[in-house]
């Protein structure tokens, strides 16, 4: 019955059928995460990087009530044009958006769900959602964390978004049994900054090592997801002082305007872009490009291990 609500592009379908490496990509970053036209240019560049490194990109969204795995360049442009009403979709939103034949951009949680449906093991994004500041009053915890608790997809990211309480987010992931692996780093990546002061239990230094780790986890049929914390390259990071000050100002403004729920994160990211004179946007682009590079290399290495396609 899932197939009646699903369209897989010929390129992605062929890759899945012939056991080629595929990397899933979300659409919320296109419709809600970046301004036009940077959103479209970034999405297309991410796809190019993944192809260049031997994998097949599968950007996933909902078009007229149909889940599409492997958006075309034109469909990506439509998601980013801001000309359509596009609903931000997490687990709870699928049935409504599909039954009402609307357009939907997929969050980290929603992309993981579809990736699992079609058999894509690796998913690349910018940063995951997490525990918001003031959680004791708001109980605002992203559904991304709950999805990671029981979905085997491996998520390559630059940690949680910088607007979040990273310490509580990491604690929540630990409670849920989600393994967080530092790529070439002992500390949790801090989105715009190379690292936080939060020490991780495990570190792996190559895509091949990560692939071996994921293969063992797959063999053991462990149900939780894996988070690869991939720091932004040092030459593109923003100084902590700039980030911290901008985040605090954006949080204060959101509180004044009573902004919360699913619109909070897009609002904060937009405010931070303004407050940093666009520096945060440039950092965001580069961390995503780096995630695409590392994610595609992991996908290729894992595919080789599973299907013995190369030495």
C-alpha positions in Angstrom: 0.0 0.0 0.0 3.0 2.3 0.6 3.8 2.2 -3.1 0.5 3.9 -4.0 1.7 7.0 -2.2 5.3 6.8 -3.5 7.2 7.8 -6.6 10.9 6.9 -7.0 12.8 8.5 -9.8 14.2 6.2 -12.4 17.8 7.1 -11.4 17.2 6.2 -7.7 15.1 3.2 -8.6 17.9 1.8 -10.8 20.5 2.5 -8.0 18.4 0.6 -5.4 17.7 -2.3 -7.8 21.4 -2.7 -8.7 22.8 -2.1 -5.2 24.5 1.2 -6.0 25.2 3.7 -3.1 22.4 6.2 -2.5 22.3 9.2 -0.2 19.0 10.6 1.1 18.6 14.4 1.3 15.8 16.5 3.0 13.7 19.3 1.6 13.0 21.4 4.6 16.4 23.0 4.2 15.3 24.1 0.7 11.8 25.4 1.6 12.4 26.7 5.2 16.1 26.7 6.0 17.7 29.1 3.5 16.7 32.2 1.6 16.0 32.2 -2.1 18.0 31.8 -4.4 20.8 30.4 -2.1 18.5 27.5 -1.1 18.2 26.2 -4.7 21.9 26.7 -5.5 22.9 24.9 -2.4 20.6 21.9 -2.9 21.8 21.5 -6.5 25.5 21.8 -5.4 25.0 19.1 -2.7 23.6 16.8 -5.3 26.6 17.5 -7.6 29.1 16.7 -4.7 27.4 13.4 -4.0 27.4 12.4 -7.6 31.1 13.5 -8.0 32.0 11.2 -5.1 30.4 8.0 -6.5 26.9 8.0 -5.0 23.4 8.8 -6.2 21.5 11.7 -4.5 17.9 11.2 -3.5 16.3 14.4 -2.4 12.9 13.6 -0.9 9.7 15.7 -0.7 6.0 15.5 -1.2 4.4 16.8 -4.4 0.6 17.0 -4.7 0.2 14.4 -2.0 2.8 12.0 -3.5 6.1 11.2 -1.8 8.9 11.7 -4.3 12.2 10.0 -3.8 14.7 11.6 -6.1 13.4 15.1 -7.0 14.4 16.4 -10.4 16.3 19.7 -10.7 13.1 21.4 -11.8 11.2 20.0 -8.8 14.0 21.2 -6.4 13.7 24.7 -8.0 10.0 24.6 -7.3 10.5 23.7 -3.7 12.9 26.6 -3.4 11.0 29.2 -5.3 8.7 30.2 -2.4 5.8 30.4 -4.8 3.9 27.5 -3.3 2.5 26.8 0.2 4.8 24.0 1.4 4.1 22.3 4.7 7.0 21.3 7.0 6.4 17.6 7.4 7.4 15.4 10.4 6.0 12.0 11.3 2.6 13.4 12.4 2.0 15.4 9.2 2.4 12.7 6.5 -1.3 11.5 6.4 -2.7 15.0 6.3 -0.4 16.3 3.6 -0.8 13.2 1.4 -4.6 12.9 1.9 -5.1 16.6 1.1 -2.7 16.3 -1.9 -0.5 19.2 -0.7 3.2 19.9 -1.1 5.4 19.0 1.9 9.1 19.5 2.7 10.5 16.7 4.8 12.3 17.3 8.1 15.1 15.1 9.4 12.6 12.7 11.1 10.4 12.5 8.0 13.3 11.9 5.7 14.6 9.1 7.9 11.1 7.5 7.7 11.1 7.5 3.9 14.7 6.4 3.7 13.9 3.4 5.8 10.8 2.7 3.6 12.8 2.4 0.4 16.1 1.0 1.8 18.5 4.0 1.9 21.0 3.6 4.7 22.8 7.0 4.6 21.2 10.4 5.0 23.0 13.8 4.8 21.7 17.0 6.3 23.0 20.2 7.8 22.1 19.8 11.5 19.4 17.8 13.3 16.7 19.2 15.6 17.1 18.7 19.3 16.2 20.0 22.7 15.4 23.8 22.7 16.5 26.2 25.4 13.8 26.6 28.1 12.6 23.0 27.6 11.4 22.8 31.2 8.7 25.3 30.4 8.0 24.6 26.7 8.7 20.8 26.4 10.0 21.7 23.0 12.0 18.6 21.8 12.4 17.9 18.1 10.8 14.7 16.8 14.1 14.1 15.0 15.5 12.7 18.3 12.6 10.3 18.8 13.0 9.1 15.2 16.7 8.5 15.7 15.8 6.3 18.7 14.2 3.6 16.6 15.2 4.2 13.0 18.4 2.5 11.7 19.3 5.2 9.2 22.7 6.8 9.6 22.5 10.6 9.7 25.6 12.6 8.7 25.4 16.2 10.1 27.3 19.0 11.8 25.7 18.1 15.1 22.4 19.7 16.2 21.5 23.2 15.0 23.4 25.9 16.9 20.1 27.4 18.3 19.6 24.4 20.5 20.7 23.2 23.9 23.5 20.9 22.8 24.2 19.4 26.2 20.6 18.4 26.7 20.3 17.2 23.1 23.3 14.9 23.6 21.9 13.6 26.9 18.6 12.8 25.3 20.3 10.9 22.5 22.3 8.9 25.1 19.1 8.1 27.0 17.5 6.8 23.8 20.5 4.6 22.9 21.5 6.6 19.8 25.2 6.3 19.0 26.9 9.6 18.2 30.2 9.1 16.4 32.7 12.0 16.1 34.3 12.1 12.6 37.9 13.1 13.1 36.9 14.8 16.4 36.5 13.9 20.0 33.8 16.5 20.6 30.3 17.1 19.4 30.2 19.3 16.3 28.6 22.7 17.0 27.1 23.5 13.6 28.6 26.9 12.8 31.6 26.1 15.0 34.0 23.2 14.6 33.3 21.7 17.9 31.6 22.2 21.3 33.0 21.3 24.7 30.9 18.1 24.8 33.1 15.0 24.7 31.9 12.1 22.7 32.3 8.4 23.6 33.5 7.3 20.2 35.6 8.7 17.4 36.3 7.3 13.9 38.7 8.9 11.4 37.8 7.6 8.0 34.7 6.8 5.9 35.9 3.2 5.8 36.0 2.9 9.5 32.5 4.3 9.8 31.3 1.9 7.1 32.7 -1.1 9.1 31.0 0.2 12.2 27.6 0.5 10.4 28.0 -2.9 8.8 28.4 -4.5 12.2 25.4 -2.6 13.5 23.4 -3.8 10.5 24.5 -7.4 11.1 23.3 -7.1 14.8 20.0 -5.6 13.6 20.2 -2.9 16.3 17.2 -0.6 15.8 18.5 2.8 16.8 19.9 5.3 14.4 23.5 6.5 14.2 24.6 10.1 14.2 27.8 11.0 12.5 29.0 14.3 14.0 31.0 15.9 11.2 32.5 19.2 12.1 32.5 22.2 9.7 36.0 22.7 8.3 38.0 25.1 10.4 38.4 27.6 7.6 34.7 28.1 7.4 33.7 28.1 11.1 32.3 31.2 12.8 33.9 32.4 16.1 31.9 31.2 19.1 31.4 34.8 20.4 29.6 35.9 17.2 27.5 32.8 17.2 26.5 32.9 20.9 25.6 36.6 20.8 23.5 36.2 17.6 21.7 33.2 19.0 20.8 34.9 22.2 19.5 38.0 20.4 17.4 35.8 18.1 16.0 33.7 21.0 15.1 36.9 22.9 13.2 38.2 19.8 11.4 34.9 19.3 10.3 35.1 22.9 9.0 38.7 22.6 7.0 37.7 19.5 5.7 34.5 21.1 7.1 32.4 18.2 7.3 28.7 18.9 6.6 25.2 17.4 7.6 24.3 13.9 8.1 27.9 12.8 10.6 28.6 15.6 13.7 27.1 13.9 13.2 28.8 10.5 12.6 32.1 12.3 15.8 31.8 14.4 18.0 30.8 11.5 16.7 33.7 9.4 17.4 36.1 12.3 20.9 34.8 12.8 21.6 35.3 9.1 20.6 38.9 9.5 22.5 39.4 12.7 25.8 38.0 11.3 25.5 39.9 8.0 25.1 36.6 6.1 28.2 34.9 7.6 26.1 32.2 9.2 24.5 31.5 5.8 27.9 31.0 4.2 29.0 28.7 7.1 25.7 26.8 6.7 26.5 26.2 3.0 30.0 24.9 3.7 29.0 22.6 6.5 26.4 21.0 4.3 28.8 20.6 1.4 31.3 18.9 3.8 28.5 16.6 5.1 27.6 15.7 1.5 31.2 14.8 0.8 31.7 12.6 3.9 28.2 11.1 3.6 28.8 10.1 0.0 32.1 8.5 0.8 30.5 6.6 3.7 27.7 5.4 1.5 30.2 4.1 -1.1 32.3 2.4 1.5 29.3 0.7 3.2 27.9 -0.4 -0.2 31.2 -2.0 -1.0 31.3 -3.9 2.3 27.7 -5.1 1.9 27.8 -6.1 -1.7 31.5 -6.7 -2.2 31.5 -4.3 -5.2 35.1 -3.4 -4.9 38.2 -4.0 -2.8 
